[in-house]
Every structure is written in structure tokens, then in C-alpha cells.
Amino acid sequence: MRAGFRASSLGLHSSHSAFASQRLRIATYNIHKGVRGVGPGKRLEIHNLGLGIEALDADLVFLQEVRHFHHREARQFERTWFGWPEQGQAEFLAPEGYEVAYRTNAVTKHGEHGNALLSRWPIGDVGHHDVSDHRFEQRGLLHVPVTWQGHEIHTVVAHLGLMHSSRVRQVQRLAEFIAAHVPAGARLAVAGDFNDWGERLDAPMRDCGLARAAPPSGKARPATFPSRVPVFSLDRIYTRGLECLSMQVPRGNAWARMSDHLPLVAEFELG
């Protein structure tokens, strides 16, 4: 654990050490490219995010809006006390001992950003599938098989579009991708920012054979956006062959300042 940060101080409860052999802990988090604010008030949050991600204590961390590089912001923050990392953000954020998979979704004037998976467990061949629906939004799926406790679990990091019609078509492409690249019956976790403001994607995701993870107590699914006053459950985990045992969203000022989204954390066992 990095100095000065503990899971309990950020409103987190982890049973990883006690149930490591039975429970798979998954987190999904849109990190807003590691920067918050605009103009003179813009601030670099990537260092705080590194501490926060370590505090999540997850086996698998699904990340969206991860910068590979950005020349303008690197210059802007190079002279701050904690400057712009020399590494890509995925590598910088990975706790010690984690494996990293990253693929670019969007190329902009000053840099690139995309999805990443941080894994405490060995990963296999990394794949990427472009699901952009129009030229104004570059979107992709990151596919990474992970070996957990001797079991292969396929993971897909997703960040869907801002329009409902785009999201529906992207779910269709996700279904085609799963059929082509994930063995039938293999355990699967698809997580990320689904931008589903109207709660209309669960049915098409079920058509893909994926169930949305929910608190087993029957409580409402926790909201993750916007981080200061969360109302919408945009960040989700859909699974096949895994059973959700617990779910939480850490809250508080520290989490609210790091990104416009809050992380979603859930624990699973084999279904």
C-alpha cells in the first residue's frame, strides 16, 4: 500500500485477504483522463487516482478514459510538484505486481486515450475491437483473457457512446465479438462506462447471454455518476458464469475530486 492511503479511509471494505481463494474482486472506473477542471483551475489527479486504485484492492480493474500520452497536458503539468507521469497512465496506475493491458480508442490532436485492464493475475493475448458508430466518437472494446485460480475468465473493457442508438448498435457488435472471440460457455466479465442514462441496455445485454451484476440483498444498484452527487448507474459489470456476492461504491470528498465518475466494486464467485 502506498504511504498515507488505506482502504478504510476511503470508505472501502475489502475481504480479499480472507477470501482470496473463493472471491474474485472486480472494479470498474472511468478516470476522466487523470485530470479535472478547466482553464486555470485544471488540476492533475493521476497521482491521487494511483492511490485510490491501489486502495480498491481489486483482482481486476477495468479502466476507461486512460491517457496513453498527451503532449499539451504533459507540458502544462511538468513543473507541478507531482508532475505528468513519464509512463502511460495505465502503467503508472498499476499497483506493484499487476499486469497491464491497454489499447487506444481515440487519437486526438495532442494525444491518445483508451481502455485498460490492470490484473493481479496472469493475462493472455490482448485484443481490441473498434466499435465506433460515427466519426465524432471513437470507441473500442479491450479483450483480455485472465487466468484466476486456474480458471480462464475472459474480460472485456467497454466504454459505449453518448447516443442510445449508438449504444444499441455497439451492444450488437459486442455480441458479434463475443461469438467470434470468446469460447461458448467460457466465463466472461464485461465492465465499463455504458453511458446508459435511461437504463435500457440490460435487455440487449441479456440477449448476449450477460447478466448485470447487482447487490444480492435486493438493494438498488448503486449510482456512480456524477461523483459529487451520484444519481445515475452508468458504470456496470455484466457477467456470464460468475455470481455476484457483494457490491459497493466508495464515496466521499476524496473520490469525488478524482473523477466525474465513482468506481464500482463487486465480488464474485464461480457460477
C-alpha positions as CSV (number, residue, x, y, z in Angstrom):
1,M,0.0,0.0,0.0
2,R,1.4,3.4,-0.9
3,A,2.1,5.7,2.1
4,G,-0.8,7.6,3.5
5,F,-3.7,5.7,2.0
6,R,-5.8,2.9,3.5
7,A,-8.9,1.3,2.0
8,S,-10.9,2.0,5.2
9,S,-10.1,5.8,5.0
10,L,-11.8,5.9,1.6
11,G,-15.0,4.1,2.6
12,L,-13.9,0.7,1.2
13,H,-14.4,-2.7,2.7
14,S,-12.3,-5.5,1.3
15,S,-12.5,-9.2,2.2
16,H,-9.8,-10.1,-0.3
17,S,-7.3,-11.4,2.1
18,A,-9.8,-13.6,4.0
19,F,-11.5,-15.0,0.9
20,A,-8.8,-14.8,-1.8
21,S,-9.3,-18.3,-2.9
22,Q,-13.0,-18.0,-3.3
23,R,-13.8,-14.5,-4.4
24,L,-12.9,-12.5,-7.5
25,R,-12.9,-8.8,-6.8
26,I,-13.6,-6.6,-9.8
27,A,-13.6,-2.8,-10.1
28,T,-14.6,-0.6,-13.0
29,Y,-13.6,3.1,-13.1
30,N,-13.8,5.9,-15.6
31,I,-10.8,8.0,-14.6
32,H,-11.6,11.1,-16.8
33,K,-8.0,11.1,-18.3
34,G,-6.5,11.8,-14.9
35,V,-7.3,15.5,-15.0
36,R,-10.2,17.6,-13.5
37,G,-11.4,21.1,-14.0
38,V,-10.9,23.6,-16.9
39,G,-8.8,26.7,-17.5
40,P,-6.6,28.0,-14.6
41,G,-8.4,25.6,-12.3
42,K,-7.4,22.5,-14.1
43,R,-5.6,20.1,-11.8
44,L,-3.8,16.8,-12.2
45,E,-5.4,13.9,-10.3
46,I,-3.5,11.0,-11.7
47,H,-1.3,10.6,-8.6
48,N,-4.4,10.5,-6.3
49,L,-6.0,8.0,-8.7
50,G,-3.0,5.8,-8.3
51,L,-3.5,5.7,-4.6
52,G,-7.2,5.2,-4.9
53,I,-6.9,2.3,-7.4
54,E,-4.4,0.6,-5.0
55,A,-6.9,1.1,-2.2
56,L,-9.6,-0.7,-4.2
57,D,-7.6,-3.9,-3.7
58,A,-9.3,-5.5,-6.8
59,D,-8.1,-8.5,-8.6
60,L,-9.2,-6.9,-11.9
61,V,-9.5,-3.2,-12.6
62,F,-11.4,-2.1,-15.7
63,L,-10.4,1.5,-16.6
64,Q,-11.8,3.9,-19.2
65,E,-10.6,7.2,-20.5
66,V,-7.0,6.3,-19.9
67,R,-4.3,8.5,-21.4
68,H,-1.5,6.9,-23.3
69,F,0.1,10.3,-23.8
70,H,-1.0,13.9,-24.1
71,H,1.7,16.4,-25.1
72,R,-0.2,19.6,-24.2
73,E,-1.1,18.5,-20.7
74,A,2.3,17.0,-20.1
75,R,3.8,20.4,-20.8
76,Q,1.1,22.1,-18.6
77,F,1.8,20.0,-15.6
78,E,5.6,19.2,-16.0
79,R,6.6,21.8,-13.4
80,T,3.9,20.9,-10.8
81,W,5.1,19.3,-7.5
82,F,3.7,15.9,-8.7
83,G,4.2,16.2,-12.5
84,W,2.8,14.4,-15.5
85,P,4.0,10.7,-15.4
86,E,6.6,9.7,-17.9
87,Q,4.7,6.4,-18.4
88,G,1.4,5.9,-20.0
89,Q,-1.4,6.2,-17.4
90,A,-2.2,2.5,-17.4
91,E,1.3,1.5,-16.4
92,F,1.5,4.4,-13.9
93,L,-1.7,3.4,-12.2
94,A,-1.0,-0.3,-11.9
95,P,-0.2,-1.4,-8.3
96,E,3.1,-3.3,-7.9
97,G,2.9,-6.8,-9.3
98,Y,-0.1,-6.2,-11.6
99,E,-0.1,-7.0,-15.3
100,V,-1.3,-4.2,-17.6
101,A,-3.2,-4.3,-20.9
102,Y,-4.0,-1.1,-22.8
103,R,-5.4,-0.3,-26.2
104,T,-6.1,3.1,-27.8
105,N,-9.7,4.0,-28.7
106,A,-9.3,7.7,-29.7
107,V,-6.5,9.7,-31.3
108,T,-6.7,13.4,-30.8
109,K,-4.5,16.4,-31.8
110,H,-2.4,16.2,-28.7
111,G,-2.5,12.5,-27.7
112,E,-4.3,9.2,-27.4
113,H,-6.6,7.6,-24.8
114,G,-8.4,4.3,-24.5
115,N,-9.3,1.4,-22.2
116,A,-7.1,-0.6,-19.8
117,L,-7.2,-3.6,-17.6
118,L,-5.0,-4.0,-14.5
119,S,-4.8,-7.6,-13.4
120,R,-3.4,-9.2,-10.2
121,W,-3.5,-12.5,-12.2
122,P,-1.7,-13.6,-15.4
123,I,-3.2,-12.3,-18.6
124,G,-3.2,-13.8,-22.1
125,D,-3.2,-12.3,-25.6
126,V,-4.7,-8.8,-25.7
127,G,-7.3,-8.0,-28.3
128,H,-9.0,-4.8,-29.4
129,H,-12.2,-4.3,-31.5
130,D,-13.3,-0.9,-32.9
131,V,-17.0,-0.3,-32.2
132,S,-17.0,3.4,-33.3
133,D,-20.5,4.3,-34.5
134,H,-19.7,7.6,-36.2
135,R,-16.7,9.8,-36.7
136,F,-17.3,12.1,-33.7
137,E,-16.9,9.3,-31.1
138,Q,-14.1,6.8,-31.3
139,R,-15.0,3.7,-29.2
140,G,-13.4,0.3,-28.7
141,L,-13.6,-3.0,-26.8
142,L,-10.5,-4.3,-25.0
143,H,-10.5,-8.1,-24.7
144,V,-8.1,-9.8,-22.2
145,P,-8.3,-13.4,-21.0
146,V,-7.2,-13.8,-17.4
147,T,-6.2,-16.9,-15.5
148,W,-7.7,-16.7,-12.0
149,Q,-7.1,-19.6,-9.6
150,G,-6.6,-22.0,-12.5
151,H,-9.8,-20.8,-14.3
152,E,-9.8,-18.8,-17.5
153,I,-12.0,-15.7,-17.4
154,H,-12.5,-13.6,-20.4
155,T,-12.7,-9.9,-19.7
156,V,-13.9,-7.0,-21.9
157,V,-13.5,-3.4,-21.0
158,A,-16.2,-1.2,-22.7
159,H,-16.9,2.5,-23.0
160,L,-20.1,3.0,-25.1
161,G,-21.3,6.0,-26.9
162,L,-23.3,9.0,-25.9
163,M,-26.4,8.3,-28.0
164,H,-28.8,5.5,-27.3
165,S,-29.0,4.3,-30.9
166,S,-25.2,4.1,-31.0
167,R,-25.1,2.1,-27.8
168,V,-27.6,-0.4,-29.1
169,R,-25.5,-0.9,-32.3
170,Q,-22.4,-1.2,-30.1
171,V,-24.0,-3.9,-28.0
172,Q,-24.8,-5.8,-31.2
173,R,-21.2,-5.5,-32.2
174,L,-20.2,-6.7,-28.7
175,A,-22.4,-9.8,-29.2
176,E,-20.7,-10.5,-32.5
177,F,-17.3,-10.0,-31.0
178,I,-18.1,-12.4,-28.1
179,A,-19.4,-15.0,-30.5
180,A,-16.3,-14.8,-32.6
181,H,-13.6,-14.5,-29.9
182,V,-14.9,-16.0,-26.7
183,P,-15.4,-19.7,-26.4
184,A,-19.0,-20.7,-25.9
185,G,-19.7,-21.3,-22.3
186,A,-16.5,-19.6,-21.1
187,R,-16.7,-17.3,-18.1
188,L,-16.9,-13.7,-19.1
189,A,-17.0,-10.3,-17.4
190,V,-17.8,-7.1,-19.4
191,A,-17.4,-3.9,-17.4
192,G,-17.1,-0.2,-18.0
193,D,-18.9,3.0,-18.6
194,F,-22.1,2.2,-20.6
195,N,-23.5,5.7,-20.7
196,D,-26.9,4.2,-20.3
197,W,-28.8,7.1,-18.8
198,G,-32.2,5.6,-19.5
199,E,-31.5,2.1,-18.1
200,R,-32.3,0.5,-21.5
201,L,-29.3,-1.8,-22.2
202,D,-30.0,-4.6,-19.7
203,A,-32.3,-6.4,-22.2
204,P,-29.9,-6.3,-25.2
205,M,-27.1,-7.4,-22.9
206,R,-29.2,-10.4,-21.7
207,D,-29.6,-11.2,-25.4
208,C,-25.8,-11.5,-25.4
209,G,-26.0,-14.0,-22.5
210,L,-24.8,-11.5,-20.0
211,A,-26.5,-10.7,-16.7
212,R,-26.0,-7.3,-14.9
213,A,-24.3,-7.7,-11.5
214,A,-26.5,-6.5,-8.7
215,P,-26.3,-6.4,-4.9
216,P,-27.5,-9.9,-3.7
217,S,-29.5,-8.2,-0.9
218,G,-32.0,-6.9,-3.4
219,K,-31.0,-3.3,-2.8
220,A,-31.0,-0.8,-5.6
221,R,-27.9,-0.8,-7.8
222,P,-25.6,1.9,-6.5
223,A,-25.2,5.1,-8.6
224,T,-21.7,6.2,-9.8
225,F,-22.3,9.5,-11.7
226,P,-21.8,12.4,-11.2
227,S,-19.3,11.7,-8.5
228,R,-20.3,14.6,-6.2
229,V,-24.0,13.8,-6.1
230,P,-24.3,10.3,-7.8
231,V,-27.7,9.7,-9.4
232,F,-27.1,7.5,-12.4
233,S,-25.7,3.9,-12.6
234,L,-23.6,4.4,-15.7
235,D,-20.7,2.1,-14.6
236,R,-21.6,-1.5,-14.7
237,I,-20.4,-5.1,-14.7
238,Y,-22.1,-7.8,-16.8
239,T,-21.1,-11.4,-16.4
240,R,-21.6,-14.9,-17.6
241,G,-20.6,-17.8,-15.3
242,L,-20.0,-15.6,-12.3
243,E,-22.3,-14.9,-9.3
244,C,-22.2,-11.5,-7.6
245,L,-21.7,-11.8,-3.8
246,S,-21.3,-8.1,-2.9
247,M,-21.2,-4.6,-4.5
248,Q,-20.2,-1.2,-3.3
249,V,-19.4,2.3,-4.5
250,P,-16.9,4.3,-2.4
251,R,-18.0,7.8,-1.7
252,G,-16.6,10.9,-0.1
253,N,-14.7,14.1,-0.9
254,A,-11.5,12.2,-1.9
255,W,-13.3,10.1,-4.5
256,A,-15.5,13.0,-5.7
257,R,-12.5,15.1,-6.7
258,M,-10.6,12.5,-8.6
259,S,-13.0,11.9,-11.4
260,D,-16.5,12.7,-12.5
261,H,-17.4,9.0,-12.0
262,L,-17.1,6.9,-8.9
263,P,-15.6,3.4,-9.1
264,L,-17.9,0.4,-8.8
265,V,-16.5,-2.6,-6.9
266,A,-18.0,-6.1,-6.7
267,E,-17.0,-9.5,-5.6
268,F,-17.9,-12.7,-7.4
269,E,-17.6,-16.5,-7.1
270,L,-17.8,-19.0,-9.9
271,G,-21.3,-19.7,-11.1
